[in-house]
Amino acid sequence: MEKDAKIYVAGHRGMVGSAICRALEREGYHNILTRTHGELDLCRQEPVERFFREEKPDYVFLAAGKVGGIVANAEALADFMYENMLLEMNVIREAFRSGCRKLLFLGSSCIYPRMAPQPMKESCLLTSELEKTNEAYALAKISGLKFCEFMNRQYGTDYISVMPTNLYGPNDNYHPTHSHVLPALIRRFHEAKEAGAPQVVCWGTGTVLREFLYVDDLADACLFLMDRYSGNETVNVGTGRELTIRELAQLVADAVGYRGEILWDAEKPDGTPRKLLDVSKLHAMGWTHKVELEEGIRLAYEDFLHNPIRTER
């Protein structure tokens, strides 16, 4: 990407979009386009068409989307599918019609089958059944990455798809029930410490395995791939390392300074038993993550303490 290129970051206020903006600014890109949801509703075709017709961005990072943890997905199955599919189709199609030179679509590792061989290669997509707890969101993301592939095949565009593992970091959602596991744990242990609670109850058995990536590392990978990768197959972005949720909870408790007992409510859902990405493709290109989990959790907790809207979500 040229330093003076016009770059549109869709979803710049979210955790991923804001990290991409920080990465672009650090690298000297100064012509960055952003719009809030109030300024541009990506689910409405006409405003999106007008925006692209008027602005004509050279590059697009599609980081916008409706996201949430297990509870949020279960409560709003239709909303997750409808809103994500609408905004993806609108942005990708109008980027093409306005002459966008390259687009990067951000998906999620939940696109892969529930019982996919571990670690999960990019080629395992659509080989078996999805995890039911986030099926609607996964189907929407699969539709987005497939639309990019079909645009490339039909029109010769240069649209790529990136599938990150579980993310955390600045501007995360710390809602106690609608957030993902790591920010939810940060809030739960912080509030327990503040209240002097002797115990914290965590959801599930704690035995499932997960991989976590600091969001600024993802942003760095996105810029790397925008400059160095073209192809129809998606690219996994992660650390290639996993741990149990029990181990994660202890790391979070240590970072927060909570010293009470940690209990587990096995009546609550665990989700997919294991979810580790095969990142050999990205490593072979020359990119690896920089922020290790212990440091990342500390940085995320600092963000939580200084996040002005964390208690409103």
Secondary structure, DSSP 8 states (H G I E B T S, - for coil): --TT--EEEETTTSHHHHHHHHHHHHTT---EE---TTT--TT-HHHHHHHHHHH--SEEEE-------HHHHHH-HHHHHHHHHHHHHHHHHHHHHTT-SEEEEE--GGGS-TT--SSB-GGGTTSS---GGGHHHHHHHHHHHHHHHHHHHHH---EEEEEE-EEESTT----TTTS-HHHHHHHHHHHHHHHT-SEEEEES-S--EE-EEEHHHHHHHHHHHHHH---SS-EEES-S--EEHHHHHHHHHHHHT--SEEEEETTS---SSEE-B--HHHHHHT------HHHHHHHHHHHHHT-TTGGG-
